[in-house]
Amino acid sequence: MMKRILFLLTVALMALGRAGAQKVQVQALVQTLESPDGSVRVEVSTGERLTLSVYKGEEQILRDCALSLQVGSDAPGKALRLSGTKRTKIDDTVRPTVPLKSAEVPDKANQLTLAFKGGISLDVRAYDNGFAYRFAISKGKGQVEVMDEGLELCLPEPFLAHVSKTSGFKTSCESVYTHVMTDEYKAGDEMTYLPLLLESPKGTKVLLSESDVRDYPHMFLKPDDGNSFTAAFPKSPETWEPRGDRSWTITKERDCIALTDAQRTLPWRFAVIGTDKDIAENQMEVLLGGRCELDDTSWIRPGKVNWDWWNHWTVWDVDFESGINTETYKYIIDCASRFGIEYILLDEGWNKRVQDPFTTRDGLDLQAIIDYGRQKNVGIMLWLAWLTVEQHPDLIPHYAAMGIKGLKVDFMDHSDQWMVNFYERITRECAKHHLLIDYHGAFKPSGMEQRLPNLISYEGVRGLEYNSSCKPENSIWLPFIRNAVGPMDFTPGAMQNAQPEDHRGSGSLPMGSGTRAYQMALYVCFESGLQMLADSPTRYLREEECTRYIASVPTTWDETRVLAAKAGDYYAVAKRKGSKWYIGAITGDKPQDIDLPLDFLGKGGRLTSFRDGRNAHRIAVDYKREQQNVTPQTTLRIHLARNGGWCGVVE
C-alpha cells in the first residue's frame, strides 16, 4: 500500500512539473507574409524571442533575426506576448513633391501587424523588391523612455559587405566604402552607419537602411562574429555645450536612446532585395518616409547652383580682383543667368565671423548681390554653421525678408535624437519663411524630406570637395548605396579633369578625378533636388557646349529606367522629363563596353551625346560631341574609358 501511495505521489509531482514547465515556456508561433507577387517571403516567429527570416524566391537572405524593444522599466530582452494579429493590403500611389526618380511611385505591399501585451506592436511589410518593419508603442499619455531597440541581423552564410566604417557616433558620413566578407568583419571592428549593401554568394544584392526617423536617433550596426550585426544607437543628449564655432560637446546623456511620445510609431527599418538594377531603381525610402505636411509647396523650386567654395572664388579675364566680394558674386550671377542656373551659393567666408550671421566681410554688399540676382532671375543661398543657426534663430526670418532663397547648414556630424530634432525644427522654420535647406556634414536621408520637401538635399557622401580622394572607383558605388536612399549633394561638375594618378588640383585651380564625359554624366546619374556646379564660372564660360548640356539636365524627373548596372563596375540610366530623355553612364577604374537599348523611347528623335575621347584613358579632358537619329529599335554600343562616362539627350 505504501509503495502504491509513493508511486501515485511521484506521478502527481511529475504532472505538476510538466504543468509548471508549460506555464514557463511560450509556444513559438511562425506566421508567413508574402509580397504581392510572392517573390519575397517573411517568416515571423513569436515566442521566447521575436525573430524574422526573409527569403527572395528560394534563397534565404536573413535568418532568425531577433527584434526587441525596451521601453521604460521593461526588463532587457523581455519576451513579447502576442495578443492579436491583423493583415492589411497596401495599394497606393505616392506623388513626391520633389520627384527624384518618378512623378508617381506605386506603393504595393502586404502587411502583417502583431499586437503584444503591454502596448507594443510590430508592423511588417513585404514588397516585391524587399521588406520593412517598425515597432509602435501605445503606453498611455505623456512621454516614455525608449531604453533600447534591438536588432540582431543574422545572415545564413558569409556575404560580401560594402560598408562605410566609423569609429564612433560622431561622423559626417563621408567615409570611403570598405568591401569585406562578413565572416572577416569581426566583433570589435569599427561599426558602420547606414545605408549598407550586402551581396549574397548567389549575387543577390541587399540594401539596408531606414525611413520615417522622427524624434529618434539613427541606427548604426556593429559587426559580430558569425556573419551577423547588432544595432547600436547613440544615447539621447540631455545637456551640451558649444565647442569652437561649429561643434558641440555632449556634457550629459540620458540612459535612454529616446525620450519620446508614449503614443507613436518608430522608424521603419527596410531592406531592398534583388538585382543591381532593383537596388538602383528602388524608392523604398520615399514610400516609407511619410507624406508631405506642407499646405503650400508651390514656392519649392529645385534646380542648380553655381558654387563658389570648391573653385576658391577664382575667376579671371576680368578687371577686378576676384575673391569674396560683390564684384565676384555679380560675375557668378552673370554666368548663372547666361546658362539658366537657378541659384548661386555664398559658402563659408561671406560673413566676417562664423558665429556672427549678421555682419558680412568687408567689400561684400549682400543686399546688392540679392537685388542683382533678382534682376537676373538668379536666387541667392547662404552657407551657415549649424551652431550659428541654433544660437541665432532670428536669422531665418531676417534673411528671408532680405530675399534669400535658401540655406546650406553644415557640420552637424551627429545623428542622435536631439540632432534629428534640430534638423526638423530648422526645416520647419525655413518652410514658414519659404526657404530651401541643404544639410552638409549630415546624416543620410531618412524620410524627413518627404514630409518637409523644402529640405532639398543632404550631403553625407564623399563628394567632389574631397578633391584627389574623391575617386570614381568609390563614387561608382553611390547609385547602389548612398544615392539609393535619397537626395545626395555630391557637388559635381569639374571642367579640369584628370585621371586619378594625374590629379594635381589646388584650391584656386581645382581638378576632378574622372574624364570630362564622366563629370557631365554625373548630372544624369546622381540624384539631388539641388545640384551644384562646382567649378569656376570662367571655366564654364570657356567650355560652353559642355556647360549648356549640364545646365539643361533637370533635377526632378517624370520617369527613370536603369539600362545597365553592376555595382562597383558601371551604371547606365535613362530619365524622362516631359518629352525629353536624358541618358547617363559612368564607370569605375576599369573600361567598359555597354549596350544601351532605346526601346523605352515612345518615338524616334535626335540624340546629342558626349563620350570619352580616344585618349581619355590618359588625358581625361578628351571628349567627343556627336549627333545621330535614334528610334525605339536602336541599341547604342558605348565605350567608357577607365573612370569614364557617356551622356546625352534625345529630343
C-alpha positions in Angstrom: 0.0 0.0 0.0 2.8 2.4 0.9 4.6 1.7 -2.4 1.4 2.5 -4.3 0.9 5.8 -2.5 4.6 6.7 -3.2 4.1 5.8 -6.9 0.9 7.9 -7.2 2.6 10.8 -5.4 5.6 10.6 -7.9 3.3 10.6 -10.9 1.4 13.6 -9.5 4.6 15.6 -8.9 5.7 14.8 -12.4 2.4 16.1 -13.8 2.7 19.2 -11.7 6.3 19.7 -13.0 5.1 19.4 -16.6 2.3 21.8 -16.0 4.7 24.3 -14.4 7.0 23.9 -17.3 4.2 24.6 -19.7 3.4 27.8 -17.9 7.0 29.0 -18.2 7.6 28.0 -21.9 5.9 30.1 -24.6 4.9 28.1 -27.7 6.6 29.6 -30.7 4.2 30.6 -33.5 5.5 31.2 -37.0 3.5 33.4 -39.4 4.3 33.9 -43.0 3.9 37.1 -45.0 4.4 37.1 -48.8 4.8 40.1 -51.2 2.0 40.7 -53.8 3.8 38.6 -56.4 5.0 36.1 -53.9 8.7 36.7 -54.7 9.6 37.9 -51.2 8.6 35.9 -48.1 9.0 36.9 -44.5 8.6 34.4 -41.6 7.9 36.0 -38.3 8.3 33.8 -35.2 6.9 34.8 -31.8 7.6 33.0 -28.6 10.5 33.4 -26.2 12.1 35.5 -28.9 10.7 37.7 -31.7 12.6 36.8 -34.9 12.2 37.1 -38.6 13.6 35.3 -41.6 13.5 36.6 -45.1 13.6 34.8 -48.5 13.9 36.0 -52.0 12.4 33.2 -54.1 14.0 30.1 -52.6 17.1 31.9 -51.4 17.3 32.7 -47.7 18.5 36.3 -47.2 18.2 36.7 -43.4 18.0 34.0 -40.8 16.3 34.3 -37.4 17.0 38.0 -36.9 16.0 38.8 -33.3 14.0 42.0 -32.7 13.3 43.6 -29.4 12.1 46.8 -27.8 12.8 48.0 -24.3 10.5 50.8 -23.1 10.7 52.4 -19.6 11.1 49.8 -16.8 10.7 46.8 -19.1 13.4 44.2 -18.5 16.0 44.0 -21.2 15.2 41.2 -23.6 11.7 40.8 -22.2 9.7 38.3 -24.2 6.8 40.0 -26.1 3.5 38.1 -25.5 1.3 38.0 -28.7 -2.2 39.3 -28.2 -3.5 39.6 -31.7 -2.7 39.8 -35.4 -4.0 41.7 -38.4 -3.3 41.5 -42.1 -3.6 44.5 -44.5 -3.1 45.1 -48.2 -1.3 48.3 -49.2 -2.3 49.6 -52.6 -1.5 53.3 -53.1 0.4 55.7 -55.3 2.8 58.3 -53.8 3.5 61.5 -55.7 6.6 63.1 -54.2 6.8 66.9 -54.1 10.4 66.7 -55.4 10.4 63.6 -57.6 14.0 62.4 -58.0 13.1 59.3 -59.9 9.5 59.4 -61.0 6.4 61.6 -60.6 4.3 58.6 -59.4 5.6 55.8 -57.2 3.4 52.7 -56.8 3.1 51.6 -53.1 2.0 47.9 -53.2 2.7 45.6 -50.3 1.2 43.1 -47.9 1.4 44.0 -44.2 1.2 41.9 -41.0 0.6 43.7 -37.7 1.4 41.8 -34.5 0.0 43.3 -31.3 1.7 42.4 -28.0 0.7 42.7 -24.4 2.0 45.9 -22.7 1.3 48.4 -25.5 3.8 47.3 -28.2 3.1 46.3 -31.7 5.1 45.4 -34.8 4.2 46.2 -38.5 5.9 44.0 -41.1 5.6 44.7 -44.8 6.5 42.5 -47.8 7.2 44.3 -51.1 8.1 42.6 -54.3 11.6 44.2 -54.0 12.1 43.9 -50.3 10.6 44.1 -46.8 10.3 46.6 -43.9 9.3 46.5 -40.3 8.7 49.0 -37.5 7.7 48.9 -33.9 4.8 51.1 -32.4 4.2 52.0 -28.8 0.9 52.7 -27.0 1.8 53.5 -23.4 -0.8 56.0 -22.3 -0.2 59.7 -22.1 2.9 61.9 -21.9 6.3 60.6 -22.7 8.3 57.4 -22.2 11.9 56.4 -22.3 12.9 54.0 -25.1 15.8 52.4 -23.5 16.9 50.3 -26.5 15.7 48.9 -29.8 17.3 45.6 -30.6 18.2 44.0 -33.9 20.4 41.0 -34.4 20.9 41.0 -38.2 21.9 37.4 -39.0 23.0 36.1 -42.4 22.7 32.4 -43.3 26.3 32.3 -44.7 29.1 34.7 -45.5 28.0 37.7 -47.6 30.2 40.4 -49.1 29.5 43.7 -47.3 30.0 47.1 -48.8 30.2 49.4 -45.8 31.2 52.9 -44.6 33.0 52.5 -41.3 33.1 54.9 -38.4 34.9 54.7 -35.1 32.0 56.4 -33.2 28.6 58.1 -33.4 30.2 61.5 -34.3 30.5 61.3 -38.0 29.8 63.3 -41.2 29.0 60.0 -43.0 31.7 60.7 -45.7 33.9 57.6 -45.4 35.0 55.7 -48.5 33.4 52.3 -48.9 35.1 49.2 -47.5 34.4 45.8 -49.1 34.7 42.9 -46.7 33.3 39.4 -46.3 31.1 39.2 -43.2 33.0 36.3 -41.7 36.1 38.5 -41.7 34.2 41.6 -40.3 34.6 40.7 -36.7 33.3 41.9 -33.3 35.4 44.8 -32.2 36.0 46.2 -35.7 34.7 49.7 -36.5 30.9 49.9 -36.8 29.1 51.1 -39.9 26.4 53.7 -40.5 23.5 53.1 -42.9 22.9 52.5 -45.8 24.7 49.2 -46.1 24.9 47.0 -49.1 25.3 43.2 -48.9 25.9 40.7 -51.6 25.0 37.0 -51.2 27.1 34.2 -52.7 24.5 33.9 -55.5 24.9 37.6 -56.3 21.6 38.9 -54.8 22.0 42.4 -53.5 20.5 43.6 -50.2 20.4 47.3 -49.4 19.7 48.1 -45.7 18.5 51.4 -44.4 15.7 53.2 -42.5 13.0 55.8 -43.1 10.5 57.9 -41.2 13.0 58.7 -38.5 11.4 61.3 -36.2 12.3 62.3 -32.7 14.5 59.3 -32.6 18.2 58.5 -33.3 19.6 56.9 -36.4 20.7 53.3 -36.3 24.3 52.1 -36.6 25.4 48.4 -37.0 28.2 46.8 -35.1 29.8 43.6 -36.6 29.5 40.4 -34.6 31.3 37.1 -35.2 29.3 34.6 -37.2 28.0 36.7 -40.2 25.9 39.0 -38.1 25.4 42.6 -37.0 23.9 44.2 -33.9 22.0 47.5 -33.9 23.6 50.4 -31.9 22.1 53.8 -31.2 23.6 57.0 -29.7 22.1 57.9 -26.3 19.7 60.9 -26.1 21.7 64.0 -25.1 20.4 65.9 -22.1 22.9 68.8 -21.9 25.6 70.0 -24.2 27.9 73.0 -24.7 29.4 74.6 -27.8 32.9 73.7 -28.9 34.6 76.2 -31.3 32.4 77.9 -33.9 30.7 74.8 -35.4 30.7 71.9 -33.0 29.5 70.8 -29.6 30.3 68.6 -26.7 27.6 66.4 -25.1 28.0 67.0 -21.3 25.3 64.7 -20.1 23.4 61.8 -21.7 20.2 60.2 -20.7 20.2 56.4 -20.1 17.7 56.0 -23.0 18.1 56.4 -26.7 14.9 58.5 -26.9 12.6 60.3 -24.6 9.6 60.5 -26.8 5.8 60.4 -27.1 4.1 57.5 -25.4 1.8 57.0 -28.5 3.7 56.7 -31.7 5.3 54.6 -34.4 9.0 54.1 -34.5 11.2 54.3 -37.7 10.9 51.8 -40.5 13.9 49.5 -41.0 14.0 48.2 -44.5 15.8 46.0 -46.9 15.7 46.2 -50.7 16.4 42.8 -52.2 17.2 41.9 -55.8 19.5 42.7 -58.7 21.8 45.7 -59.1 19.1 47.3 -61.2 16.5 46.7 -58.5 18.7 48.4 -55.9 19.3 51.5 -58.1 15.7 51.9 -59.1 14.2 51.4 -55.7 12.2 54.1 -53.9 11.7 52.4 -50.5 12.8 55.5 -48.5 10.2 57.5 -50.4 7.4 55.1 -49.7 8.1 54.7 -46.0 9.1 58.3 -45.3 5.7 59.8 -44.7 3.6 62.2 -46.7 4.1 65.9 -47.3 3.0 68.1 -44.3 3.2 71.5 -46.0 0.0 73.0 -47.2 1.7 75.1 -50.0 4.7 73.8 -51.9 4.4 75.9 -55.0 7.4 78.0 -53.9 9.7 75.0 -53.6 11.9 75.4 -56.7 14.5 72.6 -57.3 17.4 73.5 -59.5 21.1 74.0 -60.0 23.6 76.2 -58.1 26.8 77.9 -59.1 29.0 77.1 -56.1 32.0 79.2 -55.0 33.9 77.3 -52.3 35.4 74.4 -54.4 36.8 76.8 -57.0 38.1 79.2 -54.3 36.2 82.2 -55.8 38.6 82.0 -58.8 37.6 83.9 -61.9 39.9 85.6 -64.5 39.8 87.7 -67.6 38.1 90.4 -65.5 39.0 93.9 -64.5 38.5 93.4 -60.7 40.3 91.3 -58.1 38.4 88.1 -57.6 37.5 86.9 -54.1 34.7 87.1 -51.6 33.4 90.4 -52.8 30.4 92.0 -54.5 32.1 92.1 -58.0 33.0 88.4 -58.0 29.4 87.4 -57.0 27.9 89.6 -59.7 30.2 87.8 -62.2 29.0 84.4 -60.8 25.4 85.6 -61.1 26.0 86.7 -64.7 27.4 83.2 -65.5 24.4 81.5 -63.8 21.9 83.8 -65.7 23.6 83.0 -69.0 23.1 79.3 -68.6 19.7 79.4 -66.9 21.1 78.3 -63.5 18.6 78.9 -60.8 20.8 79.8 -57.8 24.2 80.8 -56.6 25.6 79.9 -53.2 27.7 82.0 -50.9 29.6 79.4 -48.9 31.8 79.8 -45.9 33.6 83.2 -45.8 30.8 85.6 -46.7 30.3 86.7 -43.0 33.2 88.2 -41.1 32.9 85.6 -38.3 31.2 82.2 -38.5 29.5 82.9 -35.1 28.0 86.2 -36.3 25.5 85.7 -39.1 24.6 89.4 -39.5 28.0 91.0 -40.3 29.3 90.5 -43.8 33.0 90.7 -44.6 34.4 94.0 -45.9 33.8 94.5 -49.7 30.7 92.4 -49.8 27.3 94.0 -50.0 24.8 91.2 -49.6 21.7 93.2 -50.3 23.2 94.4 -53.5 24.0 90.8 -54.5 20.5 89.7 -53.7 19.0 92.6 -55.7 21.3 92.0 -58.7 20.4 88.3 -58.7 16.7 89.2 -58.7 17.2 91.3 -61.8 18.9 88.3 -63.4 16.4 85.7 -62.2 19.0 84.0 -60.0 18.3 83.3 -56.4 20.9 83.6 -53.6 21.6 80.9 -51.0 23.8 81.2 -47.9 26.1 78.8 -46.0 25.9 78.8 -42.2 27.3 76.5 -39.5 24.5 74.7 -37.7 25.7 76.1 -34.3 25.2 79.6 -35.6 21.7 78.8 -36.7 20.9 77.2 -33.4 22.2 80.3 -31.4 20.5 82.8 -33.7 17.0 81.6 -34.6 16.1 85.2 -35.7 18.5 84.9 -38.7 15.9 82.8 -40.7 13.2 85.5 -40.9 15.9 88.2 -41.3 17.4 86.7 -44.4 14.1 85.6 -45.8 12.9 89.2 -45.6 16.1 90.3 -47.4 15.3 87.9 -50.3 17.5 84.9 -49.6 16.1 81.7 -51.2 17.7 79.0 -49.1 20.3 78.0 -46.6 23.1 75.4 -46.6 23.6 74.3 -43.0 26.8 72.5 -42.2 28.8 70.4 -39.6 26.1 68.7 -37.6 28.1 65.5 -37.6 25.7 63.8 -35.1 22.5 61.7 -35.6 21.2 61.3 -32.0 17.6 62.3 -31.0 18.5 65.9 -30.3 20.2 66.4 -33.6 17.4 64.7 -35.5 15.0 67.2 -33.9 17.3 70.1 -34.7 17.0 69.2 -38.4 13.2 69.1 -38.1 12.9 72.4 -36.1 15.1 74.3 -38.6 13.5 72.8 -41.7 10.0 73.7 -40.4 11.1 77.2 -39.5 12.6 77.6 -43.0 9.4 76.3 -44.5 7.4 79.1 -42.7 9.6 81.6 -44.5 9.8 79.8 -47.9 13.4 78.9 -47.6 15.0 75.8 -49.1 17.6 74.0 -46.9 20.5 71.8 -47.9 22.3 69.9 -45.0 26.0 69.3 -45.1 28.0 67.4 -42.5 24.8 65.4 -42.5 23.3 62.0 -42.0 21.6 60.1 -44.8 18.1 60.9 -46.0 15.5 59.1 -43.8 12.1 60.4 -44.8 12.2 64.0 -43.5 12.5 65.4 -47.0 9.3 63.6 -47.9 7.3 65.3 -45.1 9.1 68.6 -45.4 10.2 68.9 -49.1 11.9 72.2 -48.6 14.7 70.0 -47.3 16.0 69.8 -50.8 19.2 67.7 -50.3 21.7 66.2 -47.9 25.4 65.6 -48.2 26.6 62.5 -46.2 28.8 61.4 -49.1 32.4 61.6 -50.1 31.9 64.1 -52.8 34.0 66.3 -55.1 35.0 68.6 -52.2 37.5 65.8 -51.2 39.5 66.6 -54.4 42.0 63.8 -55.1 40.5 61.4 -52.6 37.1 61.5 -54.4 37.7 58.8 -57.0 35.4 57.2 -59.5 36.3 53.8 -58.1 34.4 54.8 -54.9 31.8 57.0 -56.5 30.6 54.2 -58.8 29.1 52.6 -55.7 26.9 55.6 -54.9 23.9 54.8 -57.1 23.7 51.4 -55.3 24.2 52.6 -51.7 24.1 56.3 -50.6 22.1 57.7 -53.5 19.8 54.7 -53.5 18.1 56.1 -50.3 17.5 59.7 -51.3 19.0 63.0 -52.5 22.8 63.4 -52.4 24.7 66.7 -52.7 27.8 65.3 -54.4 28.8 68.7 -55.9 29.9 67.5 -59.4 30.9 69.5 -62.5 34.7 69.7 -62.7 35.9 71.1 -66.1 39.6 70.5 -65.3 39.7 66.7 -65.5 42.4 64.2 -64.7 42.9 60.5 -64.2 43.4 59.9 -60.5 47.1 59.3 -60.8 47.5 62.7 -62.5 45.3 64.7 -60.1 47.2 67.9 -59.1 44.4 70.2 -58.2 44.8 73.2 -55.8 42.4 75.5 -54.0 42.4 78.1 -56.7 42.8 75.7 -59.7 40.9 72.5 -58.6 40.7 69.3 -60.6 38.2 66.5 -60.6 39.1 62.8 -61.0 37.4 61.1 -63.9 37.0 62.1 -67.5 35.1 65.2 -68.8 32.3 62.9 -70.0 32.2 61.3 -66.6 31.8 64.6 -64.8 29.0 65.6 -67.2 27.2 62.2 -66.9 27.0 62.6 -63.1 24.2 65.2 -63.6 22.1 62.4 -65.0 23.3 59.5 -62.9 23.2 61.2 -59.5 20.0 62.5 -57.8 19.5 65.7 -55.9 16.8 68.3 -55.9 19.7 70.9 -55.7 22.6 70.1 -58.0 25.8 72.1 -57.7 28.1 73.3 -60.5 31.3 73.2 -58.5 33.9 74.7 -60.9 34.9 78.3 -61.7 32.4 80.3 -63.8 35.2 81.3 -66.0 35.8 77.6 -66.9 32.1 77.1 -67.6 32.1 80.1 -69.9 35.1 78.7 -71.8 33.6 75.2 -72.0 30.2 76.4 -73.3 29.0 73.3 -75.1 29.6 71.1 -72.1 28.0 73.7 -69.7 25.0 74.1 -72.0 24.4 70.4 -71.6 24.8 70.1 -67.8 22.7 73.2 -67.3 19.9 71.6 -69.4 19.7 68.5 -67.2 16.7 68.6 -64.9 16.9 67.9 -61.2 13.5 66.3 -61.0 12.1 63.6 -63.2 8.9 62.0 -64.5 10.3 58.6 -65.1 13.6 56.7 -64.5 14.8 53.5 -66.1 18.1 51.8 -65.2 19.5 50.4 -68.5 22.6 48.6 -67.3 24.1 48.2 -63.8 26.7 46.3 -62.0 27.6 47.7 -58.5 31.2 48.7 -58.4 31.7 48.5 -62.2 29.2 50.5 -64.2 25.9 52.3 -64.1 23.7 53.5 -67.0 20.3 55.2 -66.6 17.7 56.9 -68.7 15.5 59.7 -67.2 12.5 61.4 -68.8 11.3 65.0 -68.2 8.4 65.8 -70.4 9.1 64.6 -73.9 12.9 64.6 -73.4 15.0 61.6 -72.4 18.4 62.1 -70.8 20.8 59.2 -70.6 24.0 58.9 -68.5 26.6 56.2 -67.9 29.6 56.1 -65.6 32.2 53.5 -64.7 34.9 53.0 -62.1 38.6 52.3 -62.6 38.1 49.7 -65.4 37.0 50.5 -69.0 33.6 49.1 -70.1 31.6 48.4 -73.3 27.9 48.6 -72.7 24.8 48.1 -74.9 22.0 50.6 -74.3 18.7 49.5 -75.9 16.5 52.6 -76.5 13.2 50.6 -76.6 11.8 53.0 -73.9 11.5 55.8 -76.4 8.0 56.5 -77.5 9.2 57.5 -80.9 12.4 58.5 -82.7 14.4 61.6 -82.1 17.7 63.4 -82.4 20.4 62.2 -79.9 23.1 64.7 -78.9 25.8 62.9 -76.9 29.1 63.4 -75.2 31.6 60.5 -75.0 35.1 59.8 -73.8 37.7 60.8 -76.4 40.1 58.2 -77.9 42.7 59.3 -75.4 40.5 60.0 -72.3 42.1 57.0 -70.5 45.2 59.1 -70.3 44.1 62.7 -71.0 40.9 63.0 -69.1 39.7 66.2 -70.7 39.4 64.5 -74.1 35.8 64.1 -75.1 33.7 64.0 -78.3 30.3 65.5 -79.0 28.2 63.6 -81.5 24.7 63.7 -83.0 22.5 61.0 -84.6 18.9 60.0 -85.2 17.6 57.2 -83.0 14.4 55.1 -82.7 13.0 52.6 -80.2 14.7 49.9 -82.2 18.2 51.5 -81.7 20.7 49.9 -79.4 23.7 52.1 -78.6 27.0 50.5 -78.1 29.0 52.8 -75.9 32.6 52.6 -74.7 33.6 54.1 -71.3 37.2 54.8 -70.7 38.5 53.9 -67.2 37.0 56.4 -64.8 34.9 57.5 -67.8 31.4 58.4 -68.8 28.9 59.0 -71.5 25.8 61.2 -71.6 23.2 62.5 -74.0 19.7 63.8 -74.6 17.1 62.6 -77.1 14.6 65.3 -78.2 
